[in-house]
């Protein structure tokens, strides 16, 4: 069993930085799930169960959304 370290720093408005032993990555939490540079994770309504998917399209959408939010604030 390996050691796992993970910490989330909240930046406000659902934005946050996830810090783990592999590095730092941004994420955006919504009512429907979480978007990060690795993909998205959707809530299922069952406690402890989530649907997780990764792909280039999700990365493109997340980067565009993050850029839009930065320039509009």
HELIX and SHEET records of a PDB file:
HELIX    1   1 UNK A   56  UNK A   72  1                                  17    
SHEET    1   A 6 UNK A   6  UNK A  12  0                                        
SHEET    2   A 6 UNK A  15  UNK A  20 -1                                        
SHEET    3   A 6 UNK A  23  UNK A  29 -1                                        
SHEET    4   A 6 UNK A  33  UNK A  36 -1                                        
SHEET    5   A 6 UNK A  39  UNK A  43 -1                                        
SHEET    6   A 6 UNK A  50  UNK A  53 -1                                        
END                                                                             
